[in-house]
Amino acid sequence: MHLGSSPIYRTRLNYVLRVKHFLWIYLKERLMLSMFNYFHPLNQLQRKRARYINKHKIPDHILALLRAPLPDIDEDLLKLDYIALDIETTGFHPETDHLLSIGYLPIQNQKILLSEAVEQFVKSTKKIKAETAIINHIVPEMLENGTPLNEILEKFFASLVGKVLVAHGSVIEKRFLDYYVAKQFNLPPLPLLWVDTLSIEKSFIIHKGSAQSADFRLSSTRERHGLPEYPAHGALIDALATAELYLALLKKRFQDDKATFRDLKIDPS
């Protein structure tokens, strides 16, 4: 009898072929996962930070921030430390407008730490636009008795070490922080890790097919998720409102599943 026609031989051959097939699938999946991890925005940001540190002369308080390790892709989002941030400005363009106040507070283990909340007004003698004062209720006396911007942001960067930034519509916060580090330290935009509640909400609305008609303002977004409206408007109040919204969005997005960066859009600088 020819060896190739033997039932035992055919059985072993089929077994070997199946093992090779499953091994190929396994290796292919591992390769795809490895490529996904490599190109994930979180790991891209880590490499960007390393290049940034090697290329630029950075003040110590910012260097400590950039040297702090970033979260792992599979780390539980609910267990991370965050800083919810909001700023008040005279307009949208830091070249012609200026920063009036900054408010921020930490989130740890799904708890908003009100006892560590910070709100500071930027010392200035510049005139405030009437339309700006109506919105944020900041008057010249608050700024005359305020704190120098350098002192405010040095304290802010120190508090941010090891934490993820949370903002609603982070483009304005980024724009003013980028302008500050460029003017003060001659540095390009800082490679920071941002989570934008506006972007997260947009992904929900787009999935429902109603993005064009949706109102993405902070108050309107909170209302859609059953969160109360705050009667006043200011940097710290809006930072608190953003922190509450972020926790609500995480609960809605992940429910009983583990929340990780694999399934959450992030906004690296």
N, C-alpha and C positions, 0 to 999 in steps of 0.2 A: 504494500500500500504506500502510495506517495505521501510524504510528510505533510504537504500542503492540504491534503484531503482529510487529514486526521481530525476528528472532532475536538480532541484535546488541544491540538495546535490552533485550530480556528478560535476556540474559546479564549486561549491565551492571547492570540493576536488581537481579537476584539477588545479584550481587557486593556492591552497596551495602547491601542488606538483611542479608547475612551479616556484613559489616563492622560495621554498626550493632549487630547481635545480639551479636557477640563483644565489641564495645566496651562494651555495656551490662553484660554478664557481668563483664568486667574491672573496671569502675567499681563494680559492686555488691560484688565480692569485696574491692576495696580499701577500700570504705566499711565493710564488716563487719570487716575486719582493723583498720582505724583505731579503730572502736568497741571491739573486743576489747582493743586495746592501751590505750585510754584507761581502761577499767574494770578492767584487770588489777590485782590487788592490789599489785603492785610499783609501778605508776604512781600508784595511789591513795595508797600510802604516801609517795611522793615529794611529792605535793601536801599531804598531811597534815603532813609535816615542815616545809614552807614556811610553812603556817599557824601551826604550833606556834612556830616561830622568831619570826615577826612578832608573835605575841600575848603571849609570856611573856618574863620576864627570866630568862635561863639562865646558870649559871656557865660559865666559859670551857671547862673540861675536858669538859663535856657538849655545849656549843655546837659545839666542834670535831668531836665525834662526829656530830651531826645535820647539819652542813654538808658532811660527806664525801659524795661522790656514791654513789648506789646502783648496783648492777649493772644492765646492760641486760637486757631480757627474753630476748634471743637470745644472751646471753653464755654461754660454755662453763662449766658448773658445775664441771668438773674443774680449771679454771684459776683459780678464785676463791680468795680468802683467807678463812678461817673461824677462829672461836674456839669450841671445844667447851667447854661450861660445865656444872658441877654444883655444887649447894650442899647443905650439911647443916644441918638446922634441928631445933628441939625439937618441931616440929609443923607443921601446915598453915596456921595463921592468924597472920600477922605482927602483928596487934593484940595477941595474947596470947602468942605464941611468939616466939622470936628465932633469928637466924642464928648458927650455930656455926662454919662454915668454908666456904670457897669454893675450888674447884679449876678451873683452865682451862688450855688449851694450844692453840697455833695449828695449823692445817692449811694447807699451801701446796703447790699442784701435786700433790695426792694424797699428800703426805707429812706425817706427824704429827711435829711438831718437839718431841721430848721435852726437848731441851736448853733450851727456852724455857717449859717447864711451870711453873705457879705453884700452890702450895697454901698458904693462910694461914688461921690460926685467929683468930676474932674475940675481942678482949680483953673479958673479962667476969668478974664475980664472982657471977653468978647461978647458982643450983643447976641441975644437969643432971638431967633425968628419967632414972630408972634404965633404962626401956625404950629410951630414945634411946641411952644409952651402950652398951647391949648391941649395938645395930645398927651404930653408926658408930665405936665404940671411942674416942670422945672423952671425956677425963676432965677434971675441973676444972683440973688443973695446966696443961694445954695452953692453956686459955682465959685463965688468970691471966697467962701469959707471951705472950699473943697480941698482935695488932696492932689498933689502933682501927679501927672499921668505916669511918669516913670515909676514912682513909688507904688501906684495902684497896680500896674501891670507886672512889676517884679513880684509882688505878693500873689497876684493871680497865677503867674507861671509856676511859682513854687507850690501852690495848692494843687496844680494840675498834674504833678509828677505821679506817674503810675495810674492815671485815670483816663477815661474816655470822655471826650467832649460831647455834650448833647445840646442842640439848638434847634429852633424852629425857623427854617429858612436861613440856613447858616451863611449864605452868600454875603450878607452885610457884616456879620461878625468877622468872617474871614478877610473881607476887603479892608476893614479898619485895622485888624491885627497885622496883616501883611504890610500895610502902609507904614505902620509904626516900626516894625523890625527893619524895614528897608531904610527908613529915614534915620532911625536911632542907631542901628548897628550895621547898616549897609549889607543886609542879608536878604536873600530871596525868601519867598514864602516858606514858613516853617512846615515841615512834614508832620502834621498832627493828625490824629485819628478822630474824625467827627462822625456822629450819628445824627442825622437830620430827620426830625419827626415829620416835617413837611414831605420829604421824599418817601418816607414809609407810608404816610397817608395816601400819597399819590399812587403808590403801587396797589393799595387796596381799591381805590376808586377806578383806576384803569382796568383792574381785573373785573370790575362790575360794568365797565363800558360807559361810564358817565363822567369821565374826567373833564371834558370841555365845559360842563355846566357847574362843576363843583367849586365851592368857595374854600380856599385853603388857608385863610387867615387863622391865626391861633385860636381865637374865640369860636369861630365857626367849626373848626376841626374838633375842638373840645366838646362842643354841643352835640356833634354827631356821635360822640362816644359817651354821652350821658354825664359829662363833667360839668360842674356849675360854672357860671360866669363870675369873674371877679369884677367888682364895681370900679376899681381904680386901675390905672395903667402906669407901669414903671418897670425899670430893669429887673428888680428883684421879684416883683409880682409875676412878671412874664417868665422869668427863669423858673419860678415855682410852678407856674401853669404848664410850662414845657416839661418839667420833671414828671408831673402827674400824668400828662398826656403820654409820655414815653412809656411809663409803666403800664398804662391802659392798652397801648398799642402792642406791647410785648404779650400781654395776656391774651389779646384777641388774635394775634398772629400765630402764637404757638400753642395756646390752650394747655393741654396736658403733655405736649411734646417737649423735648429738650430744646431750649432756645440757644442757637449758636450763630456765629457769623457766616456759616455756610448758607443759611437761609435768610439772612438779613442784609439788605443793601446798606453798605457803609459809604462814607464820603471822605476818603483820604484827601489831604491837601495836595 
